[in-house]
């Protein structure tokens, strides 16, 4: 492609939807380090939250989102997310996604507002529909099996990327590279979810924020990455202790449920009370692993699931580096605050991915040859089993200063930055819990922002 108007790095829901939104105005290149039809988004079992019921409203959806965020959700971002949600569901329907009849209930939601496709296969259905449209679009070029190593700058402006094969120049670059939950020993994410896009953005001069907030999903199959969707508990599945007794509110916020289970080591998820036929794919996966959900509860334990923080952006995906945008799990808009509300993640990909794509169309053109561009450090630091074990031990569901200080000597940049943020936040809030600071402190009611060469700052985002 001689003239790339928008370069999208990543092929999950945020990147694919952004590519489609921009393609009517410019040529788009989608760079995917793996198979476009096998992105992390395709593993998302939860649905998409939206005020679709006549008795619901974006304002009520916003109230629940703000409550889950524990005082840190950015009000303007929450308003954009919830107000635009119904329109994005309609967009998906027009693109061929068939949603299930009725709306689901998940933890933290005051009413049924979660749209599902194929029961617990929503991510796969949505990602596949978008991928098929992208692959067939004449103005979108997809490259698979090529990974970004670094961002390129000319002066203070991002002008594209360096990959493991070449350099690519683009008027605007949109990072949609996903999260970093595979840095932890127990995770629901595939091995490649290591935050490479966040690290590249930081090395190129962009700010990162909220890295201490990592959501641990309460119900992951023991000794597996298989997540057992919150939709199961929304339909009546029960959490039991080793004696078969309920011990928590199954629909309490995820951080609360995860710590309740962690104190017991594991728990049992009883699927016998629900209509299991509504979740054929998930039940099939359990049966393939030798479990019989119809006769006995399933052993579950928490696992790192979702990276709340990431590259700092405004509500149109702009980072602090001109020409560089970010959307989806790799971005930090402040919309989730200290703990993401269930089924707001795919929604964020759609709402913020579209906003970023439309904003990127306004970037100025590049000269025919981008001369004098600087390429950031081309470094993919190894993530060993030992590093992931240390992250689970020292920066897991429960943290303290001693463990976080040990991680600050790690060889991996993003591990050090996560530890720095968690050490700076001397309180417990949402998905961040410090045993040495177990209470929420008013003095930390802000976002911890890290910029290259500077000390952490605490900022308030309106």
N, C-alpha and C positions, 0 to 999 in steps of 0.2 A: 504494500500500500504506500504510494508516494506521499500522501498527505493524511496523517492521522489526526482527525479532529479531536477524538477522545480515545485515550488508551485506558482500558479497564483492566486492572490487575486483580484477578480472582473471578471464579465462575460459579459462585453461589447465587442465592436469590437476589441479594443486593446488587451484585455486578451484572447479572443477566437482565434484571428489570431496568437498571440504569441504561444499559446498552440499548434496549428496545426504546426507552423513552427519548434517547438522544438521536436515534438512527434516522428520524424523519428530517433532521437538520444537518447531519454531518456523518462522515464515515467513522466507524468505530472499530477498534481492534480490541478483542478480548484475549488476554493472556492467561492461560491456565496451566499450572504446573502439573495437573493431573487430567483425568478424563472429565469432560464437562458434564457428563451424565452421572458422575459419581462424586459430587461435591459434598462437603459437610452439611450443607443445607438439606440435602436429601435424607439425612438421618433424623431430622427434626420430627419428633412424634407429636408434639403439641400442635395446637391449631393456630388460628389467627384471631386475635381479639378485636371486636368492632361492635359498636352500638347499632345493631341491626334490628333489634326487637322494638316495636312501637312504644313499649313501656320503658325502654332504656334510652340513654342519651350520651353524647360525647362528654358532657359535664360529669355524669356519674362514672363513666369510664376513667375520666381524669382523676376523680376523687380517689378511686381505688389505686391508680398508678402512683399518685402522690403519697398515699398511705404506705404502700410497699416500699417507696423510696426513702423512708425514714427521715424526712426533712431535707433531703438533698436533691430531689428531682427538680430540674430546671423548669419552672412553670411554663415558659413560652414553648419549650420543646414538647412538653406534655400536651399542651393545647393543640399544637400542630399535629402530633401523632394521633390523638383521639378524634379530632375534627375531620381529618382526612381519611381515617380508617375505612368508613363505609365505601367511599369512592374507590379505594384500592381493591376492596373485595370485588366490586363490580368490574374493575379492570381485569382481574384474574378470571372471572366468569366469561368475559368476552374473549379471553385468550384460550378458553377451553377447559379451565379447571371446573370440575363438577364437585360441588360441596355436598356433604351429607345433609339429610333432612334434620332440622332442629339445631339448636345451639347447645354447646356444652358448658359445664361449670367447672372452674379450676380454682386452685387456692388463691386467696386474696381478692377474688372477684365477688362483688355483692349480688350478682345475678348472672344468669346464663347469657354469655355473649361471645363464646368461643366457637368459631366456624372450623369444622373439621372436614377433611377430604380423605375417604378411605379409612375412617376410624383414626388409628394412630399413624397413618401414612401420609399426613398432610405435607410434610416437607418434601417427600419424594414426589408426590403428585404435582405440587407447585413447581419444584425445580425442574422436573421433566418437561412440563408444559412450556416453561420459559426457555429451556435449552432447545427444544424442538423449534420454537419460533426464531430464536437467535441463529441457529445453524442454517435455517432456511432463508434468512434475510439477506438481500443482495448488498446492503450497505454495512453489514457487520461481518468482519473477518475473525475467525476463531483460530487460535494457535494453541494446541495442547502439548503437554510434555515439555514446556519451556518455563523455567522459573526465574523470577526476578531476583537479582543479587543486590542491587543498589539503585537508588534514585539518582538522576542527573540534574545538575543545576547550572544555569548560566546567570551569573550575578546572584541575585536573591531569588530567582525564579526557577521552578521545576520545569524541565523541558523534556522529560521522558525517563526512561529507565535503562539500566544495563542488565542483561540477562546472562544466563550461562552459555549463550551462543553469540550475542551481538549487542549493539545499542539500538534503541528505538526512540525516535523523536516524536513528540506529540504536543499539540497546543495545550491540552489539559490531561492530567493523569489522575485517575480515580482509583484509590486503594479500596478494594473490597475483599481483603485477604483473610477475613475471619479472625478468630480469637487465639488464645494461647493456653487453653486448658490441658493440652497434652504435655505441658511442663510438669504436671503433677502425676504421681505414681498411679493413683486411681482416677480414671477419667472416662467420660462418655464419648470423648472426641477421638477421631482417627489420629495416627502418629504424627501427621504433618501439621497439626494445629499448634504451632509453636510461636506464634506472634511475629513471624518474620517481617510482615508489613509494618507493624508498629516499630520494630527495631530499625528498619530502613528509614522510616519517616523521622525518627529521632536523630539518626546519624546525619540526615539531610537538613536538620535545623528545626523540625516541627516539635511542638509541645505534646507531651503525653499527660493524661490525668486519670484519676480514680483507679489506678492499677491495683490498689489494695482490696478492691471489691471484686471478688471472684465468687460466683455462685456455685455452691455444691448441691447437686441434685440429690434429694433424699433417697430415692428408690432406684438404685441401679443393681442389677442382678449380681450377687456376690461372685467374686473372681471372674468378672466379665465387664465389658464396656456397654452391655445392653441396658439401655435406659427403659424403665417401666413407667410410661407416661403418667403425668399428673391427671390426665383425663380419666384414668382408671379410678383414682380416688374420688374424682368429681362425680363418677357414676355410682359410687358406693363401696369401693374396695376399702378394706380395713387394714390398719397397721396393728400388729400384735407383737407382744414380747415373747420370750422363749416359753413362757407358761401359757401362752394363748390369750393373754389379756390385752385389751386396748390400753394405750398409754399416752395418746396425744390426739389432738384434733387433726385429722388427716388433711384438712384444707387450711390449716394455719400457714403463714408465709414459709417459704422453703428453708430459710436459714434456721427458723425455729424447729421445724420438723427434722432437718438434717442433724442438728446438734442433739435433739432428743434421741435419735437413733444411734448417733455416734457414742453417746454415753453408755449404751448397751452393747456396743460393738457391731451389732446387726439387728435386724428386725425381720418379721415375716409379713409379707403382703398377701392378704387373703382375697383372692379374686372370685371366690365362690358366690358372693352375694350379687354379682353383677351379670349383665347380659354379655357374655364373652364373645358372642357372635358379632358384636359391633366392632371388635378389634381382631379380625382374622389374621392379619400379618404378624402382629405382636404375639398372639397366642401360639401361632405356628412356630415362631422362633423359640419360644419357651419349650414347646414340645420337642423341637429338634435337639434341644439341649438336655432332654431326658426328664423334664418336669411335666406334671399333670395338674394344671391349674384348677381343674374341676374337682380334684380330690384332696389337694393339700395346699397350704399357703407356700409362697415362694420366698426364699431368703434374699434380703436386700440390704444394701449399705450405701452410704453417701459416696459420691465421686465428683471431682471437679467437672463443671458442666459449661459454664458461661462466663466470659470475660466482660465484666461491666464496663471497665475503663478502656482506654485506647488513645488514639490520636485526637487531639482537641480540634473540634470543628464548630462552626456556627450552624445555624439551622438549614443552611444550604450546602453543607458539606465542605465548606472552605476551611482549610487548615491555615496555620500561621505562615506557611510558605506559599507565595503566589503561584498559581498554576497547579497546585496539589490539592486534591480533594480526598475525602474518605467517607465511607458509608458502611452500615452494617456493624457487625460485632467488633471490627477493628477500630471503630470510631468512638469518641467520647463527646456526645452532645449534652450530657447531663440528664437525658430523658429518664434514665432508670434510677438515678439517685444512688442509694447505697444497696439496693437489692431489686433486681428486675421482677416485675409482675409477670406471672405466667402468661405465655402466648402473646407477649408484646415484642418478641424478638423478630419473628418473621414479619410482623407488622412494621417494625422499625426498618427492616431491609427495604420494604416496599415504599414507605413514605419518604424516608431520608435518601434512599437510592434514587428515587425520581427527582427529588429536590436537587440533589447534587448534580445529576445529569443535566437538568435544565439550566442550572447556574453555570456549569462548565461550558455551555454553548456560547457564553459571552466572553470567553477568554480571547485575547488578541492572537493573531497569527504569528507563526515563527518564520524566520528567514528560510530560504530554500535549504541552506546548510546551517546546522547549528554548530557554529565554531566556538571554541573557547569554553565549552561546557565542561564542568567538573563532575566527576563521578565519585560518589561517596564510597566509603570502605566496602569492598566486596567481601562480605564475611558471613558465612552461615556456620555459626558456632555449634559444635556437637552437643547433643543432649543425651547424656548417658543414663542408664538405669539408676545409677547412684545419685545423679543430680535430681532425677525425678523423685527418688525416695526421700532425699533431703527436703525437697519442696513440700512433700506431703507431711513430713515430720515437723518442719519448722515454719511453714506458712500454709497450713491446712485449715481445718475448721476452727481450731483453737491455736492461738499464737501468743508469744511473749517476746520481750526484748532480746533475751539471750539467743533464741533461735533465729530471729530476724537479723541480728548482728552477724551470726555465723554465715548467713546467706549473702551478706554484702561482700564477701570475699570470693564469691563464685566466679567462674570464668565466663559465664553467659550474661550478656548485657541486660536482657530483659529480666532475668532472675534478680539481678542486683537492683534494678529499678523498682520491681514489685516489692522487694524487701525494704527499699528505702521509703517507699510510700507507706507501707504497713507500719514501719517503725516510727515514722513521723506522726501518724494518727494515733495519739495516745488516748484512745477511747474505744468502746465497742459500739458499733452501729451497723445494722443490717447484716450483710454477709461478712463483715470484718469483726472478729471477736478476739479481744486481748484479755487473757486471764489476769494480767497485771494491771489492766485498766478496764474493769468489767462493766463500767457504767457509760452511758452516753453523756458527752460533755458539750455544752452550748458553744464553747470556744472553738469547736471543730465543725461547726455547721457550715462547711464550705468544701470546695473541691481542691484536692492536693494536686498541683500542677508541677511537672518536671520539665525544665528546658535545658538544653545542652549548655554546660558551663556555668549554670546558676544553681543556687540553693532552692529547695522546694518552696513553693508559695501556696498560701491558702486563699482561694478566690471564691467570690459569690457570683453566680450566674443567674441572671433574671430571665 
